[in-house]
Each structure stands twice: as structure tokens, then as C-alpha cells.
Amino acid sequence: MPASDTLNLVGRVLIALLFAGGAAQKLSDPAPVLQMITGIGLPGWLIWLVTMFNIAAGLCLVLGPHVRTWALILAAYCIFTSYFHWQLRADPWQVTIVVKNFAIAGGLLILAAQGPGRLTLFGPKTG
């Protein structure tokens, strides 16, 4: 098995951990995120949709199916959610999150272009 398949899997796991960690944080202590969401005028119930989306997306990045599609969706998600962090730019940490989100989106676009390699459990091994 080529090293590129192993590196691809490790990269997918690391990106998935970010989304899984975000979901775990929202589940264990939703108050800060709820405050941020409602503070910019969005309904608080969105936190639960985002949490479930983060869990599903992280799992699909690692296991498949449709890794390329999930990578594109998550790249768009990272860019889209950066807008909301930018609204809080008086806090320097929020600006750092915007830059981080753009970097993650870049990695996800590379994954979408290259595909998951041969190490997925479900779905096409190259798509």
C-alpha cells in the first residue's frame, strides 16, 4: 500500500477530530456557543443541527462514503461559518479562527481534488 494512502487517512482523521471535538464541546458545554450564536442574531436551536452535522461529517471523512463530496461541503462550511466569527473580530481569537477555518478549507479542497485514496470502509475507494 502506498504511503500516500496512509498519509491521506491520517490527514482525514486529524481533520475529522476537529469536527468531532467541536461537536463534543457543544454537547458538553453548549452555553458559550449558544451565546455566540444568539449574540449575532441567529436562533439558538441551530447549535444542535451544527453538532449533528459535525459528527456526521467527521465520520464520513474518515470512513466514507462520498469523501470528496463531504470535503467540498466542509470546505464551504468552514468558509461560510468564518463570516460569523468575523462579526466578532473585536476579539482577536475570532480572527484567528477565521484564518484557521480558511486553512482547513484549503486542506479539504485538496482532499476533494485528490480523493480519499484506498483506505475507506464505505463507498468507492477512489471517490
C-alpha positions in Angstrom: 0.0 0.0 0.0 1.4 3.4 -1.0 2.4 5.8 1.8 0.1 8.4 0.2 -2.9 6.3 1.2 -1.8 6.2 4.8 -1.0 9.9 4.9 -4.3 10.6 3.4 -6.1 8.6 6.1 -4.1 10.3 8.9 -4.9 13.7 7.4 -8.6 12.8 7.2 -8.6 11.6 10.8 -6.9 14.8 12.0 -9.4 17.0 10.2 -12.3 14.8 11.4 -11.0 15.2 15.0 -11.5 18.9 14.7 -15.2 18.5 13.8 -15.7 15.7 16.4 -14.1 17.9 19.1 -16.3 20.8 18.1 -19.3 18.6 18.5 -18.1 17.2 21.9 -17.6 20.8 23.1 -21.1 21.8 22.0 -22.6 18.8 23.7 -20.6 19.1 27.0 -20.9 22.9 27.4 -23.3 24.5 24.9 -23.5 27.8 26.7 -20.6 29.7 25.1 -21.6 28.7 21.6 -25.3 29.4 22.3 -24.3 32.9 23.5 -22.2 33.5 20.3 -25.0 32.2 18.0 -27.7 34.2 19.7 -25.4 37.2 20.1 -25.2 37.6 16.3 -29.0 37.2 15.8 -29.2 33.5 14.9 -31.6 31.1 16.7 -30.1 29.1 19.5 -31.5 25.8 18.2 -29.0 25.9 15.3 -26.4 24.6 17.7 -28.0 21.1 17.7 -28.1 20.9 13.9 -24.5 22.1 13.7 -23.5 19.5 16.3 -25.1 16.6 14.4 -23.7 17.9 11.1 -20.2 18.0 12.7 -20.5 14.4 13.9 -21.8 13.0 10.6 -19.2 14.9 8.6 -16.3 13.8 10.7 -17.3 10.2 10.5 -17.9 10.3 6.7 -14.5 12.0 6.2 -12.8 9.0 7.9 -15.0 6.1 6.9 -16.7 7.2 3.7 -18.9 7.2 1.8 -18.5 10.2 -0.5 -15.4 11.6 1.0 -14.9 14.0 -1.9 -18.4 15.4 -1.5 -18.1 15.7 2.3 -14.7 17.5 1.8 -16.4 20.1 -0.5 -19.3 20.6 1.8 -17.0 21.0 4.8 -14.8 23.5 2.9 -17.9 25.6 2.1 -19.0 25.2 5.8 -15.6 26.5 7.0 -15.7 29.5 4.7 -19.4 30.2 5.5 -19.0 30.0 9.3 -16.0 32.3 9.1 -18.4 35.1 8.3 -20.0 34.7 11.8 -16.6 34.6 13.5 -15.6 37.8 11.6 -18.6 39.5 13.1 -16.9 39.1 16.4 -13.5 40.4 15.1 -13.1 42.8 18.1 -11.9 39.6 19.8 -8.5 38.7 18.3 -9.2 35.0 18.9 -12.1 35.1 16.5 -9.9 36.5 13.7 -7.5 33.6 14.4 -10.5 31.2 14.0 -11.3 32.8 10.6 -7.7 32.2 9.4 -7.8 28.6 10.7 -11.1 28.0 9.0 -9.6 29.2 5.7 -6.6 26.9 6.1 -8.8 23.9 6.9 -11.0 24.7 3.9 -7.8 24.7 1.8 -6.9 21.2 3.1 -10.4 20.0 2.4 -10.3 21.3 -1.1 -7.1 19.3 -1.7 -8.8 16.2 -0.3 -11.7 16.8 -2.6 -9.4 17.1 -5.6 -7.2 14.0 -4.6 -9.9 11.8 -3.1 -9.6 9.5 -0.1 -7.2 7.0 -1.5 -7.8 3.3 -0.8 -8.4 3.5 2.9 -12.1 3.9 3.4 -14.6 1.4 4.8 -17.6 2.5 2.8 -18.1 3.9 -0.6 -15.8 4.0 -3.7 -12.2 3.6 -2.8 -11.2 6.5 -5.1 -14.1 8.9 -4.9 
